[in-house]
Each structure stands twice: as structure tokens, then as C-alpha cells.
């Protein structure tokens, strides 16, 4: 998926919240403990608007994100699909107007710009739509190419060396013999995580690993984002399960 597909996918994924139009905003979100569906919806909508402001103003520094953090609101109303789509459209159009390769602030230690925000919010929206479906008790589905790109980005983000600055404890993952393999059983795709060096190296690839996880692509995506456990429901784990459990205690974002 390229920049333009990412920018478009933000709106596509947000429009799919329309499938939840009759859901109760007071419903708890199992994958976001302490949040109601209304909290989640406000986080998504204000998040899109916050990122759109970064893009429109060509911000060179962090902009306050209070609205996407303070999530109180009236959960007695219907799910505000139109408001959500308006915010997604605002962000998508801001990205299109700026174009790929435009320099703006990102949380990365270097680079990223508009390409980072397009990809990040495409996948942020995918995963929060998954959260919403879990809250509403309906199945989550996503196109194969979108799921693949979402996993690819997860692998890239989790391997960034800057994590060690924010969380020095993550270095505890690094040790000889620590490798993990993840294979999608319904798509020709696999990922390999190498923790044996001085940095985390992960991405597409296959190889003999200390522990191997095999699962349908959507289940693998949800498990990596800790929306479901790495067990049962078509997920199989072979090898060093203790390594997998240890790794899970040191990952997570989004």
C-alpha cells in the first residue's frame, strides 16, 4: 500500500463504523479496559482532527492532543457516524493536499512526515474499528492487503531503536537464541523477529525460530495488537512458549 492508498483507507475504514450504527455507546470495550464505545469513538474522531491540524499547518513540533485524551461525553446518543467520517475526510484531504514526502512533526526521532501519518492513521483506524466490533459483539473483517500492511507496520514500529530510550527495560528482550516466527495460514506471508543482536530486527521473512506462531491473518493481526490471545481459535504455537510470553510483556502500542 502506498501513501495515496493509506490516505484513502483512513476514510474507508472510518465509514465502516456505519456497520455499528445501532450499537450502544455505553458498551464496554474489552480490548481497551476502562473505555466505553463512546470513549473509543471520541478518541478516533478527535485523533483524526488532531493529525489533520498537524498536516494542514505543517507543524514542526508537537500539537496538544487533549481532546483525544479527555474522552468524557454523552453516551446516551446514537453512534455519530457522520461526525466520524467528517474527521476522517478532513485528515484524508489534508494528506492529499500536502502530498507524500512533506515534512511535518512526527513522534519518530527522525523523518516520517506525511507518509508516516497516512500509514499510521490508516492502521490506527483499522484497529480501533476492531475494538468497536468487539464491543458491539460482531465479527471483525478486513481486506487481506490492509491486514498485511498493518502487520508490516507493526513489525517496523516495534523494532525502532528509539523504544530503548523511552523504555530501557525493553533491552531485556535481546539475548542469544531468541527468535520468533509468525506465519499467516491463509495468506502467503510470514514475519521473523530476531532478538539476538544489539537491536530488534523484524519484518517479512521465514526461518527456523525458537518459537513459531501460525494463525489466520486476521487472528494474527489481532493477537499482535493484543486484541486477542496467542492461543485457541485457529492459532497454534510451537517451540519456546516461555519466550513468546516474555516477548509479549515487552511489546504493545496502538
The 8 nearest C-alpha neighbors of each residue, nearest first, counted from 0:
[[1, 4, 5, 148, 2, 144, 145, 3],
 [2, 0, 4, 3, 5, 118, 114, 6],
 [3, 1, 5, 4, 114, 6, 99, 117],
 [2, 4, 6, 5, 1, 7, 95, 99],
 [5, 3, 7, 1, 6, 2, 0, 8],
 [4, 6, 8, 2, 118, 117, 3, 7],
 [7, 5, 91, 3, 117, 4, 8, 9],
 [6, 8, 4, 5, 9, 10, 91, 3],
 [7, 9, 11, 5, 10, 6, 121, 12],
 [10, 8, 121, 7, 12, 11, 6, 87],
 [9, 11, 87, 13, 8, 12, 7, 88],
 [12, 10, 8, 14, 13, 9, 7, 15],
 [13, 11, 15, 14, 9, 10, 8, 125],
 [14, 12, 10, 15, 11, 16, 84, 9],
 [13, 15, 11, 16, 12, 17, 84, 10],
 [16, 14, 17, 12, 13, 18, 11, 128],
 [17, 15, 18, 14, 19, 13, 80, 128],
 [16, 18, 15, 20, 19, 14, 80, 13],
 [19, 17, 16, 20, 15, 21, 14, 22],
 [20, 18, 17, 22, 16, 21, 135, 132],
 [19, 21, 17, 78, 22, 18, 80, 16],
 [20, 22, 19, 23, 77, 78, 18, 17],
 [23, 21, 19, 20, 135, 24, 78, 77],
 [22, 24, 25, 26, 21, 77, 36, 78],
 [25, 23, 37, 36, 74, 26, 22, 78],
 [24, 26, 23, 35, 74, 36, 37, 27],
 [27, 25, 35, 24, 36, 23, 134, 28],
 [28, 26, 35, 34, 134, 36, 29, 25],
 [27, 29, 134, 31, 35, 30, 34, 36],
 [30, 28, 31, 32, 27, 134, 133, 130],
 [29, 31, 226, 28, 32, 130, 133, 225],
 [30, 32, 28, 29, 34, 33, 130, 39],
 [33, 31, 34, 29, 30, 28, 27, 35],
 [32, 34, 31, 35, 27, 28, 29, 38],
 [35, 33, 32, 38, 28, 31, 27, 39],
 [34, 36, 27, 38, 37, 26, 25, 28],
 [35, 37, 24, 39, 38, 26, 28, 25],
 [36, 38, 24, 40, 35, 39, 74, 41],
 [39, 37, 70, 35, 41, 36, 40, 34],
 [38, 40, 36, 42, 37, 41, 43, 35],
 [39, 41, 37, 43, 42, 38, 44, 36],
 [40, 42, 44, 38, 43, 39, 45, 70],
 [43, 41, 67, 39, 40, 45, 44, 46],
 [42, 44, 46, 40, 41, 45, 39, 47],
 [45, 43, 83, 41, 47, 46, 42, 86],
 [44, 46, 67, 48, 47, 42, 43, 41],
 [45, 47, 49, 43, 44, 48, 67, 42],
 [48, 46, 50, 44, 45, 49, 86, 87],
 [47, 49, 51, 45, 46, 86, 50, 52],
 [50, 48, 46, 52, 51, 47, 45, 64],
 [49, 51, 53, 47, 52, 48, 46, 54],
 [52, 50, 90, 48, 54, 53, 49, 93],
 [53, 51, 55, 49, 50, 54, 56, 48],
 [54, 52, 50, 58, 51, 56, 55, 57],
 [53, 55, 57, 51, 52, 56, 93, 50],
 [56, 54, 52, 57, 53, 93, 51, 97],
 [57, 55, 58, 53, 54, 52, 51, 103],
 [58, 56, 54, 103, 55, 53, 59, 102],
 [57, 59, 53, 56, 103, 60, 104, 54],
 [58, 60, 104, 103, 57, 61, 102, 53],
 [61, 59, 104, 58, 62, 105, 103, 53],
 [60, 62, 63, 104, 59, 58, 105, 106],
 [61, 63, 64, 60, 53, 58, 49, 52],
 [64, 62, 65, 61, 49, 66, 67, 60],
 [63, 65, 66, 67, 62, 49, 68, 46],
 [66, 64, 68, 67, 63, 69, 45, 70],
 [67, 65, 69, 68, 64, 45, 70, 42],
 [66, 68, 42, 45, 46, 65, 64, 69],
 [67, 69, 65, 66, 70, 64, 42, 45],
 [70, 68, 66, 67, 65, 71, 42, 38],
 [69, 71, 38, 68, 41, 72, 42, 67],
 [72, 70, 69, 38, 73, 37, 41, 74],
 [73, 71, 74, 70, 37, 38, 41, 75],
 [72, 74, 75, 76, 71, 37, 24, 25],
 [73, 75, 24, 76, 25, 37, 72, 23],
 [76, 74, 73, 24, 77, 25, 23, 37],
 [75, 77, 74, 73, 78, 24, 79, 23],
 [78, 76, 79, 75, 21, 20, 24, 23],
 [77, 79, 20, 80, 24, 76, 22, 21],
 [80, 78, 82, 81, 77, 83, 20, 40],
 [79, 81, 83, 82, 17, 78, 84, 16],
 [82, 80, 84, 83, 79, 85, 14, 17],
 [83, 81, 85, 79, 80, 84, 86, 44],
 [82, 84, 80, 44, 86, 81, 85, 79],
 [83, 85, 87, 81, 86, 82, 13, 14],
 [86, 84, 82, 88, 83, 87, 89, 81],
 [87, 85, 89, 83, 88, 84, 48, 47],
 [86, 88, 84, 10, 90, 89, 85, 47],
 [87, 89, 91, 85, 86, 90, 10, 92],
 [90, 88, 86, 92, 87, 91, 93, 85],
 [89, 91, 51, 93, 87, 88, 92, 47],
 [90, 92, 6, 88, 94, 93, 89, 87],
 [91, 93, 95, 94, 89, 90, 88, 96],
 [94, 92, 90, 96, 95, 91, 55, 51],
 [93, 95, 97, 91, 92, 96, 98, 90],
 [94, 96, 92, 98, 97, 93, 91, 6],
 [95, 97, 93, 94, 98, 92, 55, 91],
 [98, 96, 94, 95, 93, 101, 99, 54],
 [97, 99, 95, 96, 94, 101, 100, 113],
 [100, 98, 114, 101, 113, 2, 97, 94],
 [99, 101, 113, 114, 112, 102, 98, 111],
 [102, 100, 113, 99, 112, 98, 97, 103],
 [101, 103, 112, 100, 113, 104, 57, 111],
 [104, 102, 112, 57, 58, 59, 101, 105],
 [103, 105, 59, 60, 58, 112, 61, 106],
 [106, 104, 107, 112, 111, 103, 110, 115],
 [107, 105, 108, 104, 61, 109, 111, 110],
 [108, 106, 109, 105, 110, 111, 161, 104],
 [107, 109, 106, 161, 110, 105, 111, 160],
 [110, 108, 107, 111, 105, 106, 112, 104],
 [111, 109, 112, 107, 108, 105, 102, 104],
 [110, 112, 115, 114, 105, 113, 109, 107],
 [113, 111, 102, 103, 114, 115, 101, 110],
 [112, 114, 116, 115, 101, 99, 100, 117],
 [115, 113, 117, 112, 116, 99, 2, 111],
 [114, 116, 111, 113, 118, 112, 117, 119],
 [117, 115, 119, 113, 118, 114, 120, 112],
 [118, 116, 6, 114, 5, 115, 120, 119],
 [117, 119, 121, 5, 115, 116, 120, 114],
 [120, 118, 116, 122, 121, 117, 115, 123],
 [121, 119, 123, 122, 118, 117, 124, 116],
 [120, 122, 9, 118, 124, 119, 5, 8],
 [121, 123, 125, 124, 120, 119, 149, 126],
 [124, 122, 120, 126, 125, 121, 119, 127],
 [123, 125, 127, 122, 121, 126, 120, 128],
 [126, 124, 122, 128, 123, 127, 12, 129],
 [125, 127, 129, 128, 123, 124, 122, 130],
 [126, 128, 130, 129, 124, 125, 131, 123],
 [127, 129, 131, 125, 126, 130, 124, 132],
 [128, 130, 126, 127, 132, 131, 139, 133],
 [131, 129, 127, 133, 128, 132, 30, 126],
 [130, 132, 128, 134, 133, 129, 127, 135],
 [131, 133, 135, 129, 137, 134, 130, 136],
 [132, 134, 136, 130, 131, 135, 129, 137],
 [135, 133, 28, 131, 132, 136, 27, 26],
 [134, 136, 132, 133, 137, 22, 131, 19],
 [137, 135, 133, 134, 132, 138, 131, 139],
 [136, 138, 132, 135, 133, 139, 134, 19],
 [139, 137, 132, 140, 136, 133, 129, 135],
 [140, 138, 129, 132, 137, 141, 133, 128],
 [139, 141, 138, 142, 217, 129, 143, 146],
 [140, 142, 146, 143, 145, 139, 217, 125],
 [143, 141, 145, 144, 146, 140, 147, 217],
 [142, 144, 146, 145, 147, 141, 216, 186],
 [145, 143, 147, 146, 142, 148, 0, 141],
 [144, 146, 148, 142, 143, 147, 149, 141],
 [145, 147, 149, 143, 148, 144, 142, 150],
 [148, 146, 144, 150, 149, 145, 143, 151],
 [147, 149, 151, 145, 150, 146, 152, 144],
 [148, 150, 146, 152, 147, 151, 122, 145],
 [149, 151, 153, 147, 152, 148, 220, 154],
 [152, 150, 148, 154, 149, 153, 147, 155],
 [151, 153, 155, 149, 154, 150, 156, 148],
 [154, 152, 150, 156, 155, 151, 157, 149],
 [153, 155, 151, 157, 152, 156, 202, 201],
 [156, 154, 152, 158, 153, 157, 151, 202],
 [157, 155, 153, 158, 159, 154, 152, 151],
 [156, 158, 154, 155, 159, 153, 250, 162],
 [157, 159, 199, 155, 156, 200, 160, 201],
 [160, 158, 161, 156, 157, 162, 155, 199],
 [159, 161, 162, 163, 158, 198, 199, 164],
 [160, 162, 163, 164, 159, 165, 108, 107],
 [163, 161, 165, 160, 164, 166, 159, 169],
 [162, 164, 167, 166, 161, 165, 160, 169],
 [165, 163, 161, 162, 166, 167, 160, 169],
 [166, 164, 162, 163, 167, 161, 168, 169],
 [165, 167, 163, 168, 164, 162, 169, 170],
 [168, 166, 163, 169, 164, 170, 165, 162],
 [169, 167, 170, 166, 171, 163, 249, 172],
 [168, 170, 171, 167, 166, 249, 172, 163],
 [171, 169, 172, 168, 173, 167, 163, 166],
 [170, 172, 169, 173, 168, 174, 167, 249],
 [173, 171, 170, 169, 174, 194, 246, 249],
 [174, 172, 194, 171, 170, 195, 196, 197],
 [173, 175, 195, 177, 194, 172, 176, 196],
 [176, 174, 195, 177, 173, 194, 196, 178],
 [175, 177, 195, 178, 174, 209, 194, 208],
 [176, 178, 194, 175, 195, 174, 209, 193],
 [177, 179, 193, 208, 209, 192, 194, 176],
 [180, 178, 192, 210, 208, 211, 191, 209],
 [179, 181, 211, 191, 208, 190, 212, 192],
 [182, 180, 212, 190, 189, 211, 213, 191],
 [181, 183, 189, 213, 184, 212, 188, 190],
 [182, 184, 216, 215, 214, 186, 185, 188],
 [183, 185, 215, 214, 186, 182, 213, 216],
 [184, 186, 215, 183, 216, 187, 214, 188],
 [187, 185, 183, 188, 184, 216, 215, 143],
 [188, 186, 183, 185, 189, 184, 182, 216],
 [187, 189, 186, 183, 182, 190, 203, 147],
 [190, 188, 182, 204, 181, 203, 205, 183],
 [189, 191, 203, 204, 181, 202, 180, 205],
 [190, 192, 180, 204, 201, 202, 179, 205],
 [191, 193, 201, 179, 178, 200, 180, 194],
 [194, 192, 178, 200, 195, 199, 201, 191],
 [195, 193, 173, 199, 177, 196, 178, 174],
 [194, 196, 175, 174, 177, 173, 193, 176],
 [197, 195, 198, 194, 173, 174, 199, 175],
 [198, 196, 173, 199, 195, 194, 170, 174],
 [199, 197, 196, 200, 160, 194, 173, 158],
 [198, 200, 158, 194, 193, 201, 197, 196],
 [201, 199, 193, 192, 158, 198, 194, 202],
 [200, 202, 192, 191, 154, 193, 158, 199],
 [203, 201, 190, 154, 191, 204, 151, 155],
 [202, 204, 190, 189, 191, 201, 205, 151],
 [203, 205, 190, 191, 189, 202, 206, 188],
 [206, 204, 191, 189, 190, 180, 207, 203],
 [205, 207, 208, 204, 191, 180, 179, 190],
 [206, 208, 209, 205, 180, 178, 211, 179],
 [209, 207, 178, 179, 210, 180, 206, 211],
 [208, 210, 178, 239, 238, 179, 177, 211],
 [211, 209, 238, 239, 179, 208, 237, 180],
 [210, 212, 180, 237, 236, 179, 181, 208],
 [211, 213, 236, 181, 235, 180, 182, 214],
 [214, 212, 182, 235, 234, 181, 183, 184],
 [215, 213, 234, 183, 184, 219, 233, 216],
 [214, 216, 184, 183, 185, 218, 217, 219],
 [215, 217, 183, 219, 218, 220, 214, 185],
 [218, 216, 220, 219, 215, 221, 146, 141],
 [219, 217, 221, 220, 215, 216, 222, 214],
 [220, 218, 216, 222, 217, 221, 214, 223],
 [219, 221, 217, 223, 218, 222, 150, 216],
 [220, 222, 226, 218, 224, 219, 223, 227],
 [223, 221, 225, 227, 219, 224, 220, 226],
 [224, 222, 220, 225, 221, 219, 226, 150],
 [223, 225, 221, 222, 226, 220, 251, 253],
 [226, 224, 222, 223, 227, 221, 228, 251],
 [225, 227, 221, 30, 224, 222, 228, 223],
 [226, 228, 222, 225, 221, 229, 218, 224],
 [229, 227, 230, 222, 225, 226, 231, 221],
 [230, 228, 222, 234, 227, 231, 236, 235],
 [231, 229, 234, 228, 235, 232, 236, 233],
 [230, 232, 234, 233, 235, 229, 228, 236],
 [233, 231, 234, 230, 218, 214, 235, 229],
 [232, 234, 231, 214, 235, 215, 230, 218],
 [235, 233, 214, 231, 230, 232, 213, 229],
 [236, 234, 213, 212, 230, 233, 214, 237],
 [235, 237, 212, 211, 213, 234, 238, 240],
 [238, 236, 211, 210, 212, 235, 239, 240],
 [239, 237, 210, 209, 240, 211, 236, 208],
 [238, 240, 210, 241, 242, 209, 237, 243],
 [239, 241, 243, 242, 238, 244, 210, 237],
 [240, 242, 244, 239, 243, 245, 246, 238],
 [243, 241, 245, 240, 244, 239, 246, 210],
 [242, 244, 240, 246, 241, 245, 247, 239],
 [243, 245, 241, 247, 242, 246, 240, 248],
 [246, 244, 242, 248, 247, 243, 241, 249],
 [247, 245, 243, 248, 249, 244, 242, 172],
 [248, 246, 244, 245, 249, 250, 243, 251],
 [247, 249, 245, 246, 250, 244, 251, 243],
 [250, 248, 247, 246, 169, 251, 245, 172],
 [251, 249, 247, 248, 246, 157, 252, 169],
 [250, 252, 224, 249, 253, 225, 247, 157],
 [251, 253, 250, 224, 157, 153, 156, 225],
 [252, 123, 251, 224, 126, 127, 122, 153]]
